[in-house]
Amino acid sequence: MAMSDPVRVMLAEMRASAMQRSKRPTGSSDVVIPFITISRMSGAGAHTLASNLADRLSRGQPDTGRWHSFDRELVDLIAADHQISQSLIDTLEDTGRSWLDSVLSGLKFSGNTPSELELYRKVAQSVLALAKAGKTILVGRGGVFITQDVPGGIHLLVTAPLEVRAERTAEMRGISLNEATRLIRDIDQNRADFYQRHWPGRPYGPESFMLTLNSAMLSEQQMVDTIVPLVPSG
């Protein structure tokens, strides 16, 4: 599966930045380079928060110092690296296990049928590599837990009341409010089950994040303005 041109450009800039850092004087390589994870409750919105935040943090920076956001781009990267269906990666957290097992049983992955754990390990490898590269914004895919031991992480949760999330989902998908409410509850439960399987004992709540943002009370611009001061400059 080919990698899209925007992702190629981002990775080229990140490699150039890493090369530039490797040329720094001895001892300066120990500087921690920040990265950001954004977790979102289903229907909480903020779909362009990561890209807007990356643009804001990149102001005045050379190409080798730019920030890069990975949402759909992360799916593209993982799919290209590991020859995995993009749609499968996209729904890994949100669908029930029986559905995922059914899909996986019909796939061939390096000659074998992958398990959910094998699939998620591939996702985790890419997320970890991007976090360690620094100046990356990683959306979803359990980034907050995958990168918990990587220095420099700023972990964010975007949430909103259920009724607000249901209204947004109903409008976006063209379904009734009742259907949207059921869908969100199903996704919330599937995500909770998913994280419990892979990260038992780690609560998927405000206590796992540096900052929780309520998108029903804040615009995306206000959220960006709130996040930027948390990010070390340089």
Phi and psi in degrees as a GROMACS rama.xvg file:
@    title "Ramachandran Plot"
@    xaxis  label "Phi"
@    yaxis  label "Psi"
@TYPE xy
-75.6608  149.979  ALA-2
-89.0411  139.962  MET-3
-70.3394  155.861  SER-4
-60.3461  -43.2185  ASP-5
-58.4566  -37.6725  PRO-6
-68.7023  -38.9345  VAL-7
-59.4589  -42.9663  ARG-8
-63.4152  -45.748  VAL-9
-60.7248  -44.3667  MET-10
-67.1934  -35.4133  LEU-11
-64.1573  -42.5698  ALA-12
-64.7334  -39.3202  GLU-13
-66.9053  -38.5392  MET-14
-65.0456  -40.206  ARG-15
-63.9045  -39.7373  ALA-16
-63.8929  -42.9108  SER-17
-63.6171  -39.2544  ALA-18
-63.7971  -40.2921  MET-19
-65.0256  -40.5801  GLN-20
-65.9108  -33.1305  ARG-21
-67.7477  -16.7395  SER-22
-91.8355  0.761439  LYS-23
-69.0434  157.66  ARG-24
-58.1112  154.022  PRO-25
-55.6218  133.453  THR-26
100.654  -28.4994  GLY-27
-79.27  -13.3181  SER-28
-71.915  -9.87343  SER-29
-80.3676  -4.86937  ASP-30
-63.5314  130.523  VAL-31
-79.1893  127.308  VAL-32
-98.1922  122.52  ILE-33
-70.5912  155.918  PRO-34
-144.807  164.665  PHE-35
-129.849  136.832  ILE-36
-112.83  140.185  THR-37
-122.155  117.753  ILE-38
-105.363  140.382  SER-39
-131.258  133.963  ARG-40
-71.506  146.969  MET-41
-56.7013  127.113  SER-42
84.4722  2.79261  GLY-43
-75.1411  -10.445  ALA-44
81.3764  -146.873  GLY-45
61.7099  37.5862  ALA-46
-65.9638  -26.7451  HIS-47
-107.249  10.8389  THR-48
-58.1332  -45.6071  LEU-49
-62.8465  -45.7576  ALA-50
-68.8965  -38.4697  SER-51
-65.4242  -38.4623  ASN-52
-66.8183  -41.3473  LEU-53
-61.6694  -42.3455  ALA-54
-61.8917  -43.2096  ASP-55
-65.1646  -44.0865  ARG-56
-70.9013  -19.8957  LEU-57
-89.824  -5.70473  SER-58
-57.5095  129.114  ARG-59
77.875  3.26215  GLY-60
-96.4338  145.927  GLN-61
-69.1043  168.83  PRO-62
-55.2709  -36.0838  ASP-63
-75.6932  -6.90664  THR-64
-113.434  8.25312  GLY-65
-72.1293  153.247  ARG-66
-90.6206  150.107  TRP-67
-131.755  136.407  HIS-68
-102.164  142.702  SER-69
-128.528  104.709  PHE-70
-123.294  -88.5129  ASP-71
-62.8401  -32.4287  ARG-72
-62.3657  -33.8543  GLU-73
-66.4567  -41.4875  LEU-74
-61.0322  -43.8279  VAL-75
-59.2242  -46.3825  ASP-76
-63.0096  -47.2974  LEU-77
-64.1783  -43.3734  ILE-78
-61.8321  -41.2267  ALA-79
-69.7325  -40.002  ALA-80
-68.9621  -38.489  ASP-81
-118.285  6.5511  HIS-82
56.0457  49.0295  GLN-83
-113.981  144.337  ILE-84
-58.3119  131.011  SER-85
-61.3092  -40.7418  GLN-86
-65.893  -31.7329  SER-87
-68.5539  -44.1937  LEU-88
-62.7673  -41.4001  ILE-89
-61.2059  -31.8727  ASP-90
-106.202  10.438  THR-91
-56.455  -44.1561  LEU-92
-81.3873  -26.6669  GLU-93
-95.6259  -15.5118  ASP-94
-106.65  157.08  THR-95
-67.2955  156.523  GLY-96
-64.3811  -37.4825  ARG-97
-62.3676  -39.0995  SER-98
-64.9355  -45.2969  TRP-99
-63.3828  -44.6165  LEU-100
-60.0672  -38.2047  ASP-101
-64.0389  -43.7858  SER-102
-66.1633  -45.9619  VAL-103
-60.6572  -36.1161  LEU-104
-65.81  -19.7564  SER-105
-96.787  3.32589  GLY-106
-104.855  157.879  LEU-107
-116.26  128.767  LYS-108
-133.277  102.905  PHE-109
54.1128  37.09  SER-110
88.083  -6.02266  GLY-111
-132.456  161.259  ASN-112
-84.6025  123.874  THR-113
-80.1608  152.4  PRO-114
-92.2939  168.219  SER-115
-58.6026  -39.5269  GLU-116
-63.7483  -42.7859  LEU-117
-63.0086  -41.6978  GLU-118
-63.0382  -45.7724  LEU-119
-68.4412  -30.1878  TYR-120
-62.0989  -38.0658  ARG-121
-64.6709  -41.7544  LYS-122
-61.3747  -46.1853  VAL-123
-62.1418  -37.2823  ALA-124
-59.5316  -45.436  GLN-125
-68.3421  -42.0067  SER-126
-61.9766  -44.7971  VAL-127
-62.337  -44.2365  LEU-128
-61.4299  -41.7628  ALA-129
-69.2224  -38.8864  LEU-130
-63.1327  -43.6475  ALA-131
-68.144  -27.3166  LYS-132
-67.4965  -30.3839  ALA-133
82.7162  162.804  GLY-134
54.6907  41.1336  LYS-135
-124.367  148.184  THR-136
-118.263  115.51  ILE-137
-109.761  121.493  LEU-138
-103.894  123.366  VAL-139
69.8444  -158.901  GLY-140
59.0449  26.0439  ARG-141
70.5511  24.4499  GLY-142
-55.6081  -35.6743  GLY-143
-61.2633  -35.4762  VAL-144
-86.5774  -39.8409  PHE-145
-59.9053  -37.3889  ILE-146
-101.331  16.2289  THR-147
-59.5514  -26.3784  GLN-148
-101.951  6.99381  ASP-149
-91.6281  122.517  VAL-150
-62.7916  149.307  PRO-151
92.9032  3.52537  GLY-152
-77.3026  136.114  GLY-153
-117.614  109.97  ILE-154
-106.426  123.133  HIS-155
-119.177  145.786  LEU-156
-124.173  126.216  LEU-157
-105.679  123.551  VAL-158
-135.452  177.015  THR-159
-168.864  158.434  ALA-160
-58.9752  152.294  PRO-161
-55.3635  -42.917  LEU-162
-64.6784  -35.3531  GLU-163
-69.5597  -42.7419  VAL-164
-64.2387  -37.7595  ARG-165
-66.2724  -42.3154  ALA-166
-61.6045  -44.1691  GLU-167
-64.0187  -42.6673  ARG-168
-66.8334  -41.3884  THR-169
-60.7198  -43.4692  ALA-170
-67.5265  -43.1204  GLU-171
-67.8556  -38.7417  MET-172
-96.9838  -8.26025  ARG-173
68.4322  40.5139  GLY-174
-122.823  171.617  ILE-175
-73.3487  162.876  SER-176
-63.6096  -38.9753  LEU-177
-64.0894  -42.8282  ASN-178
-62.549  -41.9385  GLU-179
-64.6682  -40.1754  ALA-180
-63.3541  -44.5017  THR-181
-63.4333  -41.5843  ARG-182
-61.2992  -46.3027  LEU-183
-63.9286  -42.0502  ILE-184
-63.0024  -39.3878  ARG-185
-63.694  -45.6933  ASP-186
-64.2285  -43.5884  ILE-187
-57.9777  -43.5099  ASP-188
-68.4554  -41.271  GLN-189
-62.9666  -40.2983  ASN-190
-65.4247  -43.6581  ARG-191
-60.201  -42.669  ALA-192
-64.6146  -41.8261  ASP-193
-60.0895  -49.0486  PHE-194
-70.0807  -31.512  TYR-195
-66.3753  -36.2733  GLN-196
-67.2704  -42.8185  ARG-197
-93.523  -25.1296  HIS-198
-133.891  61.7481  TRP-199
-59.9418  137.825  PRO-200
86.129  -6.65946  GLY-201
-100.654  112.816  ARG-202
-70.8926  134.802  PRO-203
-93.6399  70.5299  TYR-204
-146.004  -176.27  GLY-205
-54.1991  -29.9159  PRO-206
-67.2445  -14.8666  GLU-207
-92.5966  0.28855  SER-208
-124.12  151.225  PHE-209
-70.6194  -36.4056  MET-210
-146.915  133.297  LEU-211
-112.01  129.629  THR-212
-117.976  131.251  LEU-213
-97.0387  107.173  ASN-214
-73.3781  -7.6395  SER-215
-78.5995  -19.2557  ALA-216
-110.665  -16.3804  MET-217
-125.893  139.006  LEU-218
-77.3738  167.247  SER-219
-61.1025  -38.6194  GLU-220
-63.4592  -40.6689  GLN-221
-65.1456  -36.4084  GLN-222
-66.0181  -43.4329  MET-223
-59.4005  -45.4909  VAL-224
-61.0834  -31.3033  ASP-225
-76.7814  -35.939  THR-226
-77.8441  -40.6511  ILE-227
-51.8298  -44.2173  VAL-228
-63.0772  -17.0007  PRO-229
-79.5207  -15.0028  LEU-230
-95.2944  121.111  VAL-231
-58.8383  139.986  PRO-232
-82.0558  163.095  SER-233
